Amino acid sequence: GVFVGEEFDELKRAVLGGQRIITISQLTSSSAKAYALARLRSETGKKLAIVVESNAELDAWSCDLEFFQDYCGAPGPQVITFPSFETDPYSGVSPHAETQERRALSLWQIARGAGDVVLLSARSAVQRTAPVDETKALGAGLVRDADLPPEELTERLIASGYVREEPIFGPGQFSLRGGIIDAWSPDSEQPVRIEFFGDTVDSIRTFDPETQLSIEQLRAVSIAPMREFAVSDQDLKDWAFFAAERFSDDRFRRNLKDRTDFAAEGETFSGWEFLLPLVRPLKGCIFDYLDDHMIVVDEPAAIEQTLTNFYANLDR
C-alpha cells in the first residue's frame, strides 16, 4: 500500500532526476521491498544493484525480484547474485568451491553486459576484484572456422579453474583426445565438443555426457571461467619466491613451507586465493562493474553494523 502513493512517486522522481544511490528501510518484508524495486525498474527502466546484509538473503531476494519483475511487466534476464566469501582470509582455508564458482560466473556475466538486476551482500561490496577488462578476458570464446590452437585453449581452461577429467561428467571439467576438446561451462546445461583441424576450430556441438551423442551444432560458444582471475603455474612459482622474501621471520617458517612446497611446483594450496595478490594485486572492485546501475542499499544501519564487525575481525 505504501508504494502506490506519494512516497513511491517521490522515489521515482528522485531516480529519474539522476539520484544514483537510494536506501530502503522500515519495510518488514523483503517481498514488499522486492515489489517496490521491481515496480521502480519497470517505470524508470533503470538497472539496479541491490546491497543486502548477507549471503543468506540473496536467494530469497532473487526469487522475489524475478516474480515481481514479471508481475510488474518488466520481465528481464535472470537476476544475478554476487555472494561474498564467508571464509576468514586469515584462516588458511580456501573459500567454498560453490561460492567461488558462483562469484566467478556472476562477475564474468556482469563484465560482459548481463545483469540488469545485480544482488550483492555487504561483504562482497567491499572485497577487491580483478579489473573489468581482465574478467572479460577470462574463459574462452570459440567461433567455427576461426583459428585457436588447442594447446592455447587448454591453457586458458586450466588457468580459469577447469580440471581435466576423462570423460567429463560435470561443469568446470574438460577433456582432451587428439584434436577434440570437451568442456562444460558452468552456465550451460550441456557440455560442448570442439573438434580442431590443425589450429582451426572445425566444429562445435553440444552433446549428452551420458550417451556421448551430439545434440546441436553451434556456430560459436563462450566458455565461462570457474575462477575470478586466471592463475598460471608461473604465478604460483613467483608467489613461492616472493613469499619466502616477504615472510622471512622464523615464526612463519613452518606454515610458509606448507604452502611454498606446493606453489614452487606450480600447484595451488589451501587458502591461496587470499595470498596470491602478493604477486597478482587485485585492482578492481564490484562497483567498477556497475557504472550503469543505480545502487540500492537495504537497511543501511544493519549493513553498517555487519561491516563494522567484519573490519573489527580483520583487525583482530
C-alpha positions in Angstrom: 0.0 0.0 0.0 2.7 2.5 0.9 4.3 2.3 -2.5 1.2 3.2 -4.6 1.1 6.8 -3.3 3.2 9.8 -2.7 6.3 8.0 -1.3 6.7 5.9 -4.3 6.2 8.9 -6.7 8.8 10.8 -4.7 11.3 7.9 -5.0 10.5 7.6 -8.7 11.1 11.4 -9.3 14.4 11.2 -7.4 15.6 8.3 -9.6 14.5 9.9 -12.9 16.2 13.0 -11.7 19.6 11.2 -11.6 19.9 10.2 -8.0 22.4 7.3 -8.0 22.0 5.8 -4.5 18.8 5.1 -2.6 18.2 3.3 0.7 15.3 1.1 1.8 14.3 0.8 5.4 11.2 0.3 7.6 9.5 -2.3 5.4 9.3 -5.5 7.4 9.1 -7.9 4.4 11.8 -8.4 1.8 8.9 -9.3 -0.6 7.5 -5.8 -0.2 10.9 -4.3 -0.9 11.3 -6.6 -4.0 7.9 -5.4 -5.3 8.8 -1.8 -4.8 12.1 -2.2 -6.6 10.6 -4.3 -9.5 8.0 -1.6 -10.0 10.6 1.1 -9.8 12.7 -0.7 -12.5 9.5 -1.2 -14.6 8.6 2.5 -14.5 12.1 4.0 -14.8 14.0 1.4 -16.9 17.0 1.7 -14.6 19.4 -1.1 -13.9 19.6 -2.0 -10.2 22.4 -3.1 -7.9 21.0 -4.1 -4.5 23.2 -4.4 -1.5 21.8 -6.7 1.2 23.2 -7.7 4.6 24.4 -11.3 4.0 24.6 -14.2 1.6 21.8 -15.9 3.4 19.3 -13.3 1.9 20.4 -13.5 -1.7 18.3 -16.4 -2.9 15.1 -15.2 -1.3 15.6 -11.7 -2.8 16.4 -13.2 -6.2 13.2 -15.3 -6.3 11.0 -12.4 -5.1 12.6 -10.0 -7.7 12.1 -12.4 -10.6 8.5 -12.9 -9.6 7.6 -9.2 -9.2 9.6 -8.2 -12.3 7.2 -10.4 -14.3 4.2 -9.2 -12.3 5.1 -5.6 -12.9 5.6 -6.1 -16.6 9.3 -5.8 -16.6 10.5 -9.4 -17.2 14.2 -9.5 -17.9 17.1 -11.8 -17.7 17.7 -13.8 -14.6 18.7 -11.7 -11.5 22.5 -12.1 -11.0 23.7 -12.8 -7.4 27.2 -12.0 -6.3 27.9 -13.6 -2.9 30.9 -12.9 -0.6 33.5 -15.3 0.6 32.4 -16.4 4.1 35.8 -17.7 4.8 38.1 -15.7 7.1 41.0 -14.6 4.9 43.4 -15.4 7.8 42.1 -18.9 8.4 44.4 -20.5 5.9 41.3 -22.2 4.3 40.1 -21.6 0.7 36.6 -20.3 0.1 33.9 -23.0 -0.6 34.1 -24.2 -4.2 30.5 -23.4 -4.9 30.9 -19.8 -3.8 34.0 -19.4 -5.9 32.1 -20.8 -9.0 29.1 -18.6 -8.4 31.2 -15.4 -7.9 33.3 -16.1 -11.0 30.4 -16.7 -13.2 28.5 -13.7 -12.0 31.4 -11.3 -12.3 32.1 -12.6 -15.8 28.5 -12.2 -16.8 28.3 -8.6 -15.4 31.5 -7.7 -17.1 30.1 -8.8 -20.4 27.0 -6.6 -20.0 24.5 -9.0 -18.4 22.7 -8.3 -15.1 20.0 -5.6 -15.3 19.5 -6.5 -11.6 22.5 -7.5 -9.5 22.2 -8.6 -5.9 25.3 -8.5 -3.7 26.0 -9.0 0.0 27.6 -6.3 2.1 30.9 -8.1 2.3 31.1 -8.7 -1.4 30.6 -4.9 -1.9 33.9 -4.2 -0.1 36.1 -7.1 -1.3 38.6 -6.4 -4.1 38.2 -8.0 -7.5 40.2 -8.2 -10.7 39.7 -5.2 -13.1 36.8 -5.4 -15.6 39.0 -5.9 -18.7 40.8 -8.9 -17.0 37.5 -10.5 -16.1 36.1 -10.1 -19.6 39.1 -11.9 -21.0 38.6 -15.0 -18.7 37.3 -18.3 -20.0 37.3 -18.7 -23.8 35.3 -17.7 -26.8 35.3 -20.0 -29.9 34.0 -19.5 -33.4 33.7 -22.2 -36.0 36.4 -21.8 -38.8 38.4 -19.4 -36.7 42.0 -20.2 -35.5 42.7 -21.1 -31.9 45.4 -23.6 -31.2 44.0 -26.4 -29.0 47.0 -26.0 -26.7 46.1 -22.4 -26.0 42.5 -23.4 -25.3 43.6 -26.0 -22.7 46.0 -23.5 -21.1 43.1 -20.9 -20.8 40.8 -23.5 -19.3 43.3 -24.6 -16.7 44.1 -21.0 -15.8 40.4 -20.3 -15.5 40.0 -23.2 -12.9 38.9 -26.1 -15.1 40.0 -29.6 -14.2 40.9 -32.4 -16.7 38.7 -35.5 -16.5 38.3 -38.4 -18.9 35.4 -38.3 -19.7 33.9 -35.2 -18.3 30.8 -35.5 -16.0 30.1 -32.0 -14.6 30.6 -28.3 -15.1 34.2 -27.0 -14.7 35.8 -30.0 -16.4 37.5 -30.6 -19.8 39.0 -33.5 -21.6 41.5 -33.7 -24.5 41.7 -36.5 -27.0 43.7 -35.9 -30.1 42.2 -32.9 -31.9 39.0 -33.0 -29.8 38.3 -31.0 -26.6 35.2 -31.5 -24.5 34.4 -28.7 -22.0 31.5 -28.0 -19.7 30.8 -24.3 -18.9 29.1 -23.6 -15.5 26.4 -21.5 -17.3 25.4 -24.3 -19.6 23.1 -27.4 -19.2 25.2 -29.4 -21.6 28.9 -29.7 -22.4 30.4 -28.8 -25.8 32.7 -30.9 -28.1 35.2 -28.8 -30.1 36.9 -30.5 -33.0 40.0 -29.0 -34.5 41.6 -29.3 -37.9 45.1 -28.3 -37.0 44.7 -24.9 -35.2 41.3 -24.2 -36.7 38.0 -24.8 -35.0 36.3 -27.3 -37.3 33.1 -27.9 -35.5 31.3 -27.0 -32.2 28.4 -29.0 -30.9 26.6 -29.7 -27.6 26.4 -33.3 -26.5 24.8 -35.6 -23.9 27.6 -36.6 -21.4 25.9 -39.9 -20.7 25.3 -41.2 -24.2 28.1 -39.0 -25.8 25.6 -38.3 -28.7 25.5 -34.9 -30.3 22.6 -32.6 -29.6 23.1 -29.4 -31.6 25.7 -27.8 -33.9 26.8 -24.3 -32.9 28.5 -21.5 -34.8 30.1 -20.0 -31.7 30.3 -20.7 -28.0 31.5 -18.9 -24.8 33.1 -20.9 -22.0 32.8 -19.2 -18.7 35.5 -19.2 -16.0 35.4 -21.2 -12.7 37.7 -18.6 -11.1 37.6 -14.8 -10.7 41.1 -14.4 -12.1 43.3 -16.5 -14.3 46.2 -18.3 -12.5 49.1 -19.9 -14.2 51.8 -22.3 -12.9 54.3 -19.4 -13.2 52.1 -17.1 -11.0 52.3 -19.7 -8.2 56.0 -20.2 -8.7 56.5 -16.4 -8.5 54.4 -16.4 -5.3 56.7 -19.1 -3.7 59.7 -16.9 -4.4 58.4 -13.6 -3.2 56.5 -15.1 -0.2 59.9 -16.5 1.0 61.2 -12.9 1.0 58.1 -11.3 2.4 57.5 -13.8 5.3 61.1 -14.4 6.3 60.5 -14.3 10.0 61.2 -17.7 11.7 57.7 -17.6 13.2 56.3 -18.2 9.7 58.7 -20.9 8.6 56.6 -24.0 9.1 53.3 -22.5 7.7 55.1 -20.9 4.8 56.8 -24.2 3.8 53.4 -26.0 3.8 52.4 -23.6 1.1 55.6 -23.0 -0.9 56.2 -26.7 -1.3 53.1 -26.7 -3.5 53.4 -23.3 -5.1 57.1 -23.9 -6.1 55.7 -26.8 -8.3 53.0 -24.6 -9.8 50.3 -26.1 -7.7 47.6 -24.4 -5.6 47.3 -24.9 -1.8 44.7 -24.3 0.9 44.0 -20.5 1.2 46.0 -19.5 -1.9 43.2 -17.2 -3.1 43.8 -14.8 -0.3 47.6 -14.8 -0.7 48.1 -14.6 -4.4 47.6 -10.8 -4.5 51.2 -10.6 -3.3 52.2 -11.2 -7.0 48.8 -10.5 -8.7 47.3 -7.5 -7.0 43.5 -7.1 -7.2 43.0 -3.7 -8.7 39.2 -3.6 -9.0 36.0 -3.7 -7.0 32.4 -4.7 -7.8 31.4 -1.1 -8.3 33.7 -0.8 -11.3 31.3 -3.3 -12.9 28.2 -1.3 -12.1 28.7 2.0 -13.8 25.2 1.9 -15.4 23.4 0.7 -12.2 21.5 2.6 -9.6 22.8 1.5 -6.2 20.1 0.4 -3.7 21.1 -0.2 0.0 18.8 -2.4 2.0 18.7 -1.4 5.7 21.9 0.6 5.8 22.1 0.6 9.6 22.3 -3.2 9.6 24.8 -3.3 6.7 27.0 -0.7 8.5 27.0 -2.9 11.6 27.8 -6.0 9.6 30.8 -4.3 8.0 31.9 -2.8 11.3 32.1 -6.3 12.8 33.8 -7.6 9.7 36.6 -5.0 9.8 37.0 -5.4 13.6 37.5 -9.1 13.0 40.1 -8.4 10.3 42.0 -6.0 12.6 42.0 -8.6 15.4 
